Each structure stands twice: as C-alpha cells, then as structure tokens.
Amino acid sequence: MELKNKIVVVTGAASGIGKAIAERFAQEDAKKIICADKNFYGAKETADKINGEAVAMDASCESDIAFVINQTESVFGPIDLFCSNAGVLVGGGIEISNEAWQHSWEVNLMSHVWAARHIVPRMLRRGSGYLLNTSSAAGLLNQVGSAPYGVTKHAAVSFAEWLAISYGDQGIKVSLLCPQAVRTAMTKGLENHVASIDGMIEPEQVAEACIDGLRDE
C-alpha cells in the first residue's frame, strides 16, 4: 500500500507512536490524516503540524470510535487506512482492580474490535481497505510487571490475525505492529526495565517500519 492520496485515521495521535505515524504518513502525501485522541489539544498540535484534522476520541468508548469513522467518511470520504494505535499500560498483576483490568481491556483490545465493527462493513462494500493495529512485543512474548498489558496485547494480536483470516480474501488487508521498547510517555521511567534490555527505539523508527510494512503489505 502506498499512502499517497489516501485518507487515514490514526488513534492515539497526540503523542508517541501515533504522533510519529501521523507525521510520517504526511510525508508520504496522504490526502487527509485524522488525528484522534482523548487528549484533543495534543491531537490538534499533531494535526496542525501536518495539515491534518484533529478529533477528540476516547478509545475506551465505542460511540466515540463510531463517531470518528462516520464523521471522517461524511466529510472527507472513504477511509483507506484505519490505525488502531491507542493503548494504555498499568503496572501490577492479580491485585489490580477490576476497573483497571477493564480499562486495559477496552483500550488495548476492544478499541480494535469496535473500529473493525464500524469500518470493516464499509470497506467490504467498497471491496478494499486496510487496518493497521498496534499491539506490542508483549503480545508475542509477555510483559514483566504488568499482567493486564501482556494479556490484552496478546488478545490484540489474536484479533488482528482473526481479521486477516476472515476478510483477507474479500479485499481487507491487515498489518500488526509489535514493537518492543519505544521511547514514549508511556515508557518514561522504564528505561532500565527488562523490556528495554535491548535498548529503546524512537517513535520515528517505528513509524518508518510502518511505512515499510504497509508498502510490503
């Protein structure tokens, strides 16, 4: 997939990987990049930098995700690429509250499910579309010190695989992003964590890998 003239939605676009992805997509001459984030002002900073469009969106809320999809397609046209990138990290294990587990579940997995629920039928009618879902190396390995993160990121990997299996022969393409330790606000203070044993990479490096991965499909 080439990004030139494409309409793209990036969630979690206020900072970190989402911000870097949005900025890198702009360099590929994407037609319009929708920068969605719970932190609207951060999303607007990203959008203003790339002549994109900012929208407030809580990734733990299905109606917010549905609104972003409906608004984007109504105003700008069919979404070519939807990037479910928003994520949360909470430390701890079996002692973590049900509320914290539920929030991790909603943001790290269900946001992907909800996005697919509302965008895949539209893509199927068009016969084409691309989903880029952010999981983590924790979804392939695990996360020392955070049970909710490891568990929900594993689920995100499984769901992306399910999407590819179920819709791949109907024109829907799926890529899955699984970086290890990335230098973002989420990982601040974890520079010496075991996940960073091989060092930390910059969000811009992740964004470049996304371009390559999308190009190679």
N, C-alpha and C positions, 0 to 999 in steps of 0.2 A: 504494500500500500504506500502510495505517495500522498503527502499531506497537502500539497498544493491545491488550492481552491476547495478544500474540504471544510465542512462545518463540524466543530469539535466541542465536546463538553468535557471539562476537567473538574472533578470534585476534589476538595482539599487544596484548592489552588492559591490559598493565601500565603502559604509558606512551604518550605521543604521540597519534597519531590514534586508535588503538584505545581508549585510555582515554577520550578525548573522545567518541567514538562511543557507547561503552557508557553513559557518564553522560547523554548526550543522549537515548538510547533510553529510559532510565529515566524521564526527564521526560515521555515520551510514554505512560507507564504500560504498558510491556511487561510481560508476565506473569512472565517469568523471563529473565535475561540471564546467560549462561555466559561468564565471563571467562577465556580460555585464554591461557597464555603460558609460555615457558620459564622466565621469572622468576616463580615461583609466588607469592613474597611480594608482588611488585608487583601481580600479578593479584588477590591477596587484598585488598590495600588498595583497589583499584578496586571489587571485588565487595562488600566490607563497606560502602563508601560508598553503594551503590545497592541493598543487599539482594539482591545477585546471588549467583552461585556461582562460586568460583574452581577452576581445574583446571590442573595442570602439563601443558604440551604443547610438545614440540619440533617446530616447523613443518617441520624437515628430515626428519622421521620419519613415514612413512605409518601405522605402527601406532599412534602417539600420536594422530593425527588420527582414525583409525577408532575409537579408544577414546573420544574426546570425543563423537563422534556417537552411538555405541552407548550410552554412559553417560547422555547427555542425554535420549535418547529413551526409555530404560528407566525413568529416574527421574522426569522432568518431562513427557514427552510429545513429540509430533512437533515437529521443528524447523521453524519457519515461515521463518526467515531465517538464512542462514549467511554470515558476513562473513569472507572470507579476507583478512586485513589484515596479517599478519606480514610483515616484509621486512627485508632487510639491504643495506648499502651498503659496498663495498670499493673503495678508490681504485686506479687503475692501469689498464694496458692489456694488451698482448700478453705482457708479462713476468710477469704474475700467475700464481701457481702453479695447477696443475690442481686442487688441493684447494680453493683459494679460488673458482675458477670453478664447481666442482661444488657447493659450498655455496650460492653465489648462485643457481645453477640450481634447487637443491632448495627453497630457501625462497621465492624470488621467483616461481617458476613451478610446480614440481611440487607444492607445498603446495596450490595451486588445483586441480590435476589430481586429487590424492588426495582432497581434500574432495569434489569432484564425483563421483568414483568411488564413494564410500561414502554420499553423501547423495542424489544425483540419483535412483537407483533407488527409494529410499523415497518421494521426492517424486512420482515418476511413478506409483507405485501409489496415492498419495493424490489425484493429479490437480492438485496445486498445490505451490508452493514458490518461494522467492526466494533468489538468490545475489547478494551484493554483493562484488565482487572489487576489491581495491586494487591498482592499477598505479602510474602516475606520469605526469606530463607527459613524463618521459623515455621513456615507452613510446610517445608520439606524436611526440616530437622526438628527442632523444638525451641522453646525459649526458656533458658535457665532463669529462674526468678520470677516468671510470670506465666502461670497456668492459663489464664484467660487468653492471653496473646497467642501462645502456642496452639491452643485448641481452636480458637476462632480462625486463625490463619490457615491451619490445616483444612478447616471447613471451606475456606475461600478457595483453596487450591482444588478441592474436590468439586466445588460448584462450577468453577471455570472449565474443568475437564468435562463435566456433565453437559455444559452448554455446547462445547465443541463437538461432543459426540452426538448430541441431539439435533443440532442445527447446522452442522458443518456442510452437509450435502444440500442445504437449502439456501446457500449463499451467505451465511453468517460466519464471520471469522472471529476467532478469539485468541488473544495473546495474554499471557500471565506474567506479571512482573514479580520476581522474588529476590530482591537484593538482600544482602546481609546487613552489615552495619553502615548506615548512612548518616552523615553529619547533619542533623536537623534539630529543631527544638525538642522533638520527641526523645532524642537520644542524648540530650545535653546531660552531662554528669555521668554518662555510662561509657566514657572513653576507655576505661580500663576493664569493662565487662568482658566476660568470656566471648560474647558475640563479636567483640571488636578485636579478638586475638590476632586476626589477620590484617588489622588496620581498619580505618574508616574511609569510605569513599564519599565524594562530594555529590550533592544532588545533581549537579550538571553532568557528571559522569553517568548517572542513572538515566538522565534524560537522553543522552547520546545513545545509550544502549537501547532505549525505547525506539528511537528513530531507526536504528539498525534492525531491531526485531520486527517492527511493523513493515519495514521495507522487504524483509525476507519472509514475512508472514509466518 
